[in-house]
Amino acid sequence: MSYPVAYTGDVPVAGAEDLRQVLYWHPALEIAGGGQVRIPLTAPSYSGRFRVVAEGWKADGTPVRAEYTFEVE
């Protein structure tokens, strides 16, 4: 068993084409009750529509899910 590893959106080598499809992944992110989290990202070098999905559990075990989309031109 190992601790979950996060991918926090490191941008590839400067000058290389950025074709990432996953911009951020954090399997153990904790947010205080009623709180917010702001995650700055760098979008890839291609245009498209991206989907942000946040899933998890409240302290009492109730599932939580939120989804948001944005476009890069």
Contact map, one row per residue, 1 for C-alpha under 8 A:
1110000000000000000000000000000000000000000000000000000000000000000000000
1111000000000000000000000000000000000000000000000000000000000000000000000
1111100000000000000000000000000000000000000000000000000000000000000000000
0111110000000000000000000011000000000000000000000000000000000000000000000
0011111000000000000000000110000000000000000000000000000000000000000000000
0001111100000000000000011111000000000000000000000000000000000000000000000
0000111111000000000000111100000000000000000000000000000000000000000000000
0000011111000000000000111100000000000000000000000000000000000000000000000
0000001111100000000001111000000000000000110000000000000000000000000000000
0000001111110000000000000000000000000000000000000000000000000000000000000
0000000011111100010000000000000000000000010000000000000000000000000000000
0000000001111101110000000000000000000000000000000000000000000000000000000
0000000000111111000000000000000000000000000000000000000000000000000000000
0000000000111111000000000000000000000000000000000000000000000000000000000
0000000000001111100000000000000000000000000000000000000000000000000000000
0000000000011111110000000000000000000000000000000000000000000000000000000
0000000000010011111000000000000000000000000010000000000000000000000000000
0000000000110001111100000000000000000000000111000000000000000000000000000
0000000000000000111110000000000000000000000111000000000000000000000000000
0000000000000000011111100000000000000000000100000000000000000000000000000
0000000000000000001111100000000000000000000100000000000000000000000000000
0000000010000000000111111000000000000000000000000000000000000000000000000
0000001110000000000111111000000000000000111000000000000000000000000000000
0000011110000000000001111100000000000000100000000000000000000000000000000
0000011110000000000001111110000000000000000000000000000000000000000000000
0000111100000000000000011111100000000000000000000000000000000000000000000
0001110000000000000000001111100000000000000000000000000000000000000000000
0001010000000000000000000111110000000000000000000000000000000000000000000
0000000000000000000000000111111000000000000000000000000000000000000000000
0000000000000000000000000001111100000000000000000000000000000000000000000
0000000000000000000000000000111110111000000000000000000000000000000000000
0000000000000000000000000000011111110000000000000000000000000000000000000
0000000000000000000000000000001111100000000000000000000000000000000000000
0000000000000000000000000000000111110000000000000000000000000000000000000
0000000000000000000000000000001111111000000000000000000000000000000000000
0000000000000000000000000000001101111100000000000000000000000000000000000
0000000000000000000000000000001000111110000000000000000000000000000000000
0000000000000000000000000000000000011111000000000000000000000000000000000
0000000000000000000000000000000000001111100000000000000000000000000000000
0000000000000000000000000000000000000111110000000000000000000000000000000
0000000010000000000000110000000000000011111000000000000000000000000000000
0000000010100000000000100000000000000001111100000000000000000000000000000
0000000000000000000000100000000000000000111110000000000000000000000000010
0000000000000000011110000000000000000000011111100000000000000000000000000
0000000000000000111000000000000000000000001111100000000000000000000000000
0000000000000000011000000000000000000000000111110000000000000000000000011
0000000000000000000000000000000000000000000111111000000000000000000000111
0000000000000000000000000000000000000000000001111100000000000000000000111
0000000000000000000000000000000000000000000000111110000000000000000011110
0000000000000000000000000000000000000000000000011111000000000000000011110
0000000000000000000000000000000000000000000000001111100000000000001111000
0000000000000000000000000000000000000000000000000111110000000000001110000
0000000000000000000000000000000000000000000000000011111000000000111100000
0000000000000000000000000000000000000000000000000001111100000001111000000
0000000000000000000000000000000000000000000000000000111110000011110000000
0000000000000000000000000000000000000000000000000000011111000011100000000
0000000000000000000000000000000000000000000000000000001111111111000000000
0000000000000000000000000000000000000000000000000000000111111111000000000
0000000000000000000000000000000000000000000000000000000011111100000000000
0000000000000000000000000000000000000000000000000000000011111100000000000
0000000000000000000000000000000000000000000000000000000011111110000000000
0000000000000000000000000000000000000000000000000000000011111111000000000
0000000000000000000000000000000000000000000000000000001111001111100000000
0000000000000000000000000000000000000000000000000000011111000111110000000
0000000000000000000000000000000000000000000000000000111100000011111000000
0000000000000000000000000000000000000000000000000000111000000001111100000
0000000000000000000000000000000000000000000000000011110000000000111110000
0000000000000000000000000000000000000000000000000011100000000000011111000
0000000000000000000000000000000000000000000000001111000000000000001111100
0000000000000000000000000000000000000000000000001110000000000000000111110
0000000000000000000000000000000000000000000000111100000000000000000011111
0000000000000000000000000000000000000000001001111100000000000000000001111
0000000000000000000000000000000000000000000001110000000000000000000000111
